[in-house]
């Protein structure tokens, strides 16, 4: 077998082409099939410990089974996006030229830059809309209004400024009219076939050992002084917890300092346990059917070239994301076999390919860009729109959750 080439992308990007490209990999725990893994954890009103997401799926034999979501579609997309963003930051010769919208915030003399690859709503993100260009609101800028007004019938303005918005999806959700809604063309997930637990989830033990002492207690004034010394480094929630405890300590009464990360925590069953999976599968789908709904005002050949370039961007990110199987603590996975790549055509026809490594994906991207330059006058020059972020937003930012 060979890897996907430019002609394959162009054929799939043209009318009557293949429906999608799939990439499927069997995975297993690095420690062996006996080991459990830590799936993605989601917030739930019914539990302060969080919950795992279970579903019912059919396996290859057609049997229904419980599965646990090890990595969601959103998380898999984030990993692809992060891989591309890193290459751009490091000056990749092709990806570094990809057009993008960038928001800059001042931070201790060094600006913090966020591109549409990282911002959740891409070119339509709130950080972009709240910013300015040359002192004027970006929403008043004619070039930005063209980006926001782009539609599937002619997406050239968005394509020229923010191809990431089309590849990874975007939604101009706060706009009063003509909201841009762009579904992502690349989706993926990792699931584990397992036995869903009963009403009471399994728990695992946890503990913390402090070499100074398992119990460290301070008087109210000493705890308040400790909190004040670290005030600029503590989250608002932690600081308030410490100062409230200090205020409640009267006279010589001493109070625990665990909220400050001091003292030990005895072993207890408090955290969700891992999940044993008999099979783990990572899958991705690149939808050419979705891509073919988008036109760029460049004629049949030029539009196909633009779509092929978008597909090549997605594959360049996917090759990088798949090369690093890093999810979270206690979820170390390895490939149990080769990745199966298939181009699913019409009438049940399919063509199998070898998976793209990073070098091959970059060659494909270079070929797709060169063809789009000729067939559709595509011109990649890096940042297409640079926006100054609102300083008030940066000043108000905090990582901790607001108090109820």
C-alpha positions in Angstrom: 0.0 0.0 0.0 1.0 3.6 -0.4 0.1 6.8 1.5 -2.5 9.3 0.6 -1.3 11.6 -2.2 -2.5 14.9 -3.6 -4.5 13.3 -6.5 -6.5 11.3 -3.9 -7.4 14.5 -2.0 -8.3 16.3 -5.2 -10.5 13.5 -6.4 -12.3 13.3 -3.0 -12.7 17.1 -2.9 -14.4 17.1 -6.3 -18.1 16.5 -7.0 -18.9 12.7 -6.7 -15.7 12.1 -4.7 -15.3 9.8 -1.6 -17.4 10.5 1.4 -14.6 10.5 4.0 -11.2 9.3 5.1 -11.0 7.2 8.2 -8.1 6.4 10.5 -8.6 3.7 13.1 -6.0 2.4 15.6 -6.3 -0.3 18.2 -4.7 0.8 21.5 -3.9 -0.9 24.8 -2.6 0.1 28.3 1.2 0.5 28.3 1.4 -1.7 31.4 -0.5 -4.5 29.7 -4.1 -5.5 29.1 -4.6 -6.2 32.8 -4.1 -2.5 33.6 -6.9 0.0 34.1 -6.9 3.5 32.5 -8.2 6.8 33.6 -10.9 8.0 31.2 -11.9 11.6 30.7 -13.7 13.0 33.7 -16.7 15.3 33.5 -18.3 17.6 36.0 -21.7 16.5 37.3 -24.2 18.1 39.7 -24.7 14.7 41.4 -21.1 14.2 42.4 -18.3 16.4 43.5 -15.8 13.7 42.3 -16.8 14.0 38.7 -18.1 11.2 36.5 -17.0 9.1 33.5 -19.1 9.1 30.3 -20.5 5.7 29.4 -22.4 4.8 26.2 -23.6 1.8 24.3 -21.9 0.9 21.1 -21.7 -2.0 18.7 -18.4 -3.9 18.3 -17.0 -5.4 15.1 -19.2 -8.5 15.6 -22.4 -6.5 15.9 -22.8 -7.1 19.6 -23.9 -4.2 21.8 -21.5 -3.3 24.5 -20.9 -0.6 27.1 -18.0 1.8 26.3 -16.3 4.5 28.3 -15.2 7.7 26.6 -11.4 7.9 27.2 -10.9 11.0 25.1 -13.7 13.1 23.6 -14.1 14.6 20.1 -13.4 18.0 21.6 -10.3 16.8 23.4 -8.9 15.0 20.3 -9.5 18.1 18.3 -7.6 20.2 20.9 -4.6 17.8 20.6 -4.5 18.3 16.8 -4.8 22.1 17.2 -2.1 22.2 19.9 0.3 20.2 17.6 -0.2 22.7 14.8 0.1 25.7 17.0 3.4 24.4 18.4 4.8 24.0 14.9 3.7 27.5 14.0 5.4 28.9 17.1 8.6 27.0 16.3 8.7 28.4 12.7 7.6 25.5 10.6 8.4 26.5 7.0 4.9 25.7 5.6 2.6 25.9 8.6 4.3 29.1 9.8 2.9 30.7 6.5 -0.7 29.6 7.2 -3.0 32.6 7.4 -4.5 33.1 10.9 -6.1 35.7 13.1 -4.0 36.5 16.2 -5.0 38.4 19.4 -2.2 39.9 21.5 -2.5 40.8 25.2 0.2 42.7 27.1 1.7 40.6 30.0 4.7 41.8 32.0 6.3 43.4 29.0 6.0 40.4 26.8 2.8 40.1 24.7 0.7 36.9 25.0 -0.5 35.8 21.6 -3.5 33.6 20.9 -4.3 32.5 17.4 -7.5 31.2 15.9 -6.1 27.7 16.1 -6.2 28.0 19.9 -9.2 30.2 20.5 -12.4 28.1 20.9 -14.5 30.1 18.5 -11.7 30.6 16.0 -11.9 33.8 14.0 -15.3 34.6 15.7 -14.0 34.3 19.2 -15.0 36.8 21.9 -11.3 37.8 22.4 -11.2 38.8 18.7 -14.5 40.6 18.7 -13.6 42.6 21.8 -10.3 43.7 20.4 -9.1 46.6 18.3 -7.1 47.2 15.2 -5.3 50.6 15.1 -7.4 51.8 18.0 -10.7 51.0 16.2 -13.1 48.1 17.2 -12.3 45.1 15.0 -16.0 44.6 14.4 -15.9 47.9 12.4 -13.1 46.7 10.2 -14.2 46.0 6.7 -11.8 43.1 6.3 -13.1 41.5 9.5 -16.7 42.0 8.4 -16.0 40.1 5.2 -14.6 37.2 7.3 -17.8 37.2 9.5 -20.1 37.4 6.4 -18.5 34.4 4.7 -21.0 31.7 3.8 -20.7 28.2 2.4 -21.6 29.5 -1.0 -18.4 31.6 -1.0 -16.1 31.2 2.0 -13.0 32.8 0.3 -12.6 35.6 2.8 -12.7 33.2 5.7 -10.4 30.7 3.9 -7.8 33.4 3.1 -7.7 34.7 6.7 -8.5 31.7 8.9 -8.5 28.3 7.3 -8.4 26.8 10.8 -12.0 28.1 11.3 -13.1 25.7 8.5 -10.9 22.8 9.4 -11.8 22.8 13.2 -15.2 24.4 13.1 -16.4 27.8 14.3 -19.6 29.5 15.4 -20.2 33.2 15.5 -22.7 32.5 18.2 -23.1 36.0 19.7 -23.9 37.8 16.5 -27.5 39.1 16.1 -27.8 38.0 12.5 -25.9 36.0 9.8 -24.2 33.8 12.4 -21.4 31.8 10.8 -21.7 28.1 11.6 -18.9 25.9 10.4 -18.8 22.3 11.4 -15.4 20.8 11.9 -14.3 18.6 9.0 -12.0 16.4 11.3 -13.5 14.5 14.2 -12.1 11.8 16.5 -12.4 10.0 19.8 -10.9 7.2 21.9 -13.3 4.7 23.5 -12.8 1.7 25.7 -15.1 -1.4 25.6 -15.8 -2.2 29.2 -18.4 -3.2 31.8 -20.3 -0.2 33.1 -20.4 -0.1 36.9 -23.5 0.0 38.9 -25.0 3.0 40.7 -22.0 3.3 43.0 -18.8 4.0 41.0 -15.6 2.3 42.1 -13.2 4.4 44.0 -9.4 4.4 44.5 -7.3 5.4 47.4 -5.3 8.6 47.7 -3.0 10.1 50.4 -0.4 12.9 50.9 2.6 12.6 53.1 4.2 15.7 54.5 7.8 15.1 55.6 7.6 17.8 58.3 4.5 16.3 59.9 1.1 14.7 59.1 -0.7 17.4 61.1 0.4 21.0 60.8 -1.9 23.5 62.6 -1.4 27.3 63.1 -3.0 30.0 65.2 -5.4 32.4 63.4 -2.8 35.3 63.2 -0.1 32.9 61.9 -2.4 31.4 59.3 -3.5 34.9 58.2 0.1 36.0 57.9 0.9 32.9 55.8 -2.0 33.6 53.4 -1.1 37.3 53.1 2.5 36.5 52.2 1.3 34.4 49.3 -1.7 36.4 48.3 -0.5 37.3 44.8 0.3 33.6 44.2 -2.9 32.0 45.6 -6.1 31.6 43.8 -8.9 33.7 45.1 -10.8 30.7 46.4 -7.7 29.4 48.4 -7.0 32.8 49.8 -10.5 33.2 51.1 -10.6 29.7 52.5 -7.5 30.4 54.5 -8.5 33.8 55.8 -11.9 32.7 56.8 -10.4 29.8 58.8 -7.9 32.2 60.4 -10.7 34.6 61.4 -12.6 31.8 63.0 -9.7 30.8 65.2 -10.0 32.6 68.5 -7.3 33.0 71.1 -4.8 30.2 71.0 -6.9 27.9 68.9 -5.1 26.2 66.1 -6.6 25.3 62.7 -5.4 22.9 60.0 -3.4 24.3 57.1 -4.3 21.6 54.5 -5.8 24.3 52.2 -2.4 25.8 51.9 -0.9 22.4 50.9 0.7 21.7 54.3 0.3 18.6 56.4 -0.6 15.1 55.3 -3.8 13.5 54.2 -4.5 10.0 55.5 -5.3 7.3 52.9 -8.9 7.4 51.8 -11.2 6.2 49.0 -12.2 9.5 47.5 -11.2 9.5 43.8 -12.8 7.7 40.9 -11.0 4.4 40.1 -9.6 3.5 36.7 -11.6 1.5 34.2 -10.5 -1.9 32.9 -11.1 -2.2 29.1 -11.1 -5.3 27.0 -10.5 -3.2 23.9 -9.5 0.4 23.2 -10.0 2.1 19.8 -8.9 5.5 18.5 -10.8 6.7 15.4 -10.8 9.8 13.3 -13.0 10.8 10.4 -12.1 13.5 7.8 -15.3 14.4 6.0 -15.0 15.2 2.3 -18.7 15.3 2.0 -18.7 18.2 4.4 -15.8 19.9 2.6 -17.6 19.7 -0.8 -20.4 21.8 0.6 -18.0 24.8 0.8 -17.1 26.9 -2.3 -14.4 29.5 -2.7 -15.3 31.4 -5.9 -12.5 29.8 -7.8 -14.3 27.5 -10.2 -14.5 23.7 -10.0 -10.8 23.1 -10.2 -9.9 25.9 -7.8 -12.5 25.0 -5.3 -11.2 21.4 -5.2 -7.7 22.7 -4.7 -8.8 24.8 -1.7 -10.7 21.8 -0.2 -7.6 19.6 -0.7 -5.5 22.1 1.1 -7.8 22.2 4.0 -7.8 18.4 4.1 -4.0 18.5 4.0 -3.9 20.9 7.0 -6.1 18.4 9.0 -3.9 15.5 8.1 -0.7 17.4 9.0 -2.2 18.0 12.5 -3.5 14.5 12.8 -0.1 13.0 12.0 1.5 15.0 14.7 -1.3 14.3 17.3 -1.2 10.6 16.6 2.6 10.5 17.0 2.3 11.6 20.7 0.0 9.3 22.7 -0.2 11.6 25.7 -3.6 11.9 27.4 -3.5 12.3 31.2 -2.0 10.7 34.3 -2.8 7.0 34.7 -3.8 6.7 31.1 -0.6 5.7 29.3 -1.5 3.9 26.1 0.4 2.3 23.3 -0.5 1.2 19.8 -1.5 -2.5 19.7 -1.3 -2.6 15.9 -0.9 -0.5 12.8 -3.3 2.4 12.0 -5.8 1.5 9.3 -6.5 4.3 6.9 -9.3 4.0 4.4 -10.8 6.3 1.8 -14.5 5.5 1.8 -16.0 6.0 -1.7 -19.4 5.7 -3.1 -21.4 2.5 -3.3 -19.5 0.8 -0.6 -16.1 1.1 -2.3 -13.0 1.8 -0.3 -9.3 2.2 -0.7 -6.8 1.4 2.0 -3.6 3.4 2.6 -0.6 3.3 4.9 -0.8 5.9 7.7 0.9 9.2 7.1 3.9 10.0 9.3 4.8 13.6 9.9 7.3 13.8 7.0 4.8 12.4 4.5 2.0 14.6 5.8 4.3 17.7 5.3 5.1 16.6 1.8 1.4 16.3 1.1 0.7 19.7 2.6 3.5 21.3 0.5 2.0 19.7 -2.7 -1.5 20.8 -1.8 -0.3 24.4 -1.2 1.7 24.5 -4.4 -1.3 23.3 -6.4 -3.7 25.7 -4.7 -1.4 28.6 -5.4 -1.6 27.8 -9.1 -5.3 26.7 -9.4 -6.9 29.1 -7.0 -4.4 32.0 -6.5 -3.9 31.0 -2.8 -1.2 33.2 -1.1 -0.1 32.2 2.4 1.8 35.0 4.1 1.3 34.2 7.8 -0.8 36.4 10.1 -3.7 37.8 8.1 -5.2 39.9 10.9 -3.5 41.0 14.1 -5.8 42.2 16.9 -5.0 44.1 20.1 -6.8 42.4 22.9 -8.8 44.5 25.4 -6.4 45.1 28.4 -9.4 45.1 30.8 -10.1 41.4 29.8 -6.5 40.4 30.6 -6.6 42.3 33.9 -9.9 40.5 34.9 -8.7 37.0 34.0 -8.5 34.4 36.8 -8.0 30.6 36.7 -10.1 29.7 39.7 -13.9 29.2 39.7 -16.1 32.1 40.9 -17.5 31.8 44.4 -21.2 30.7 44.6 
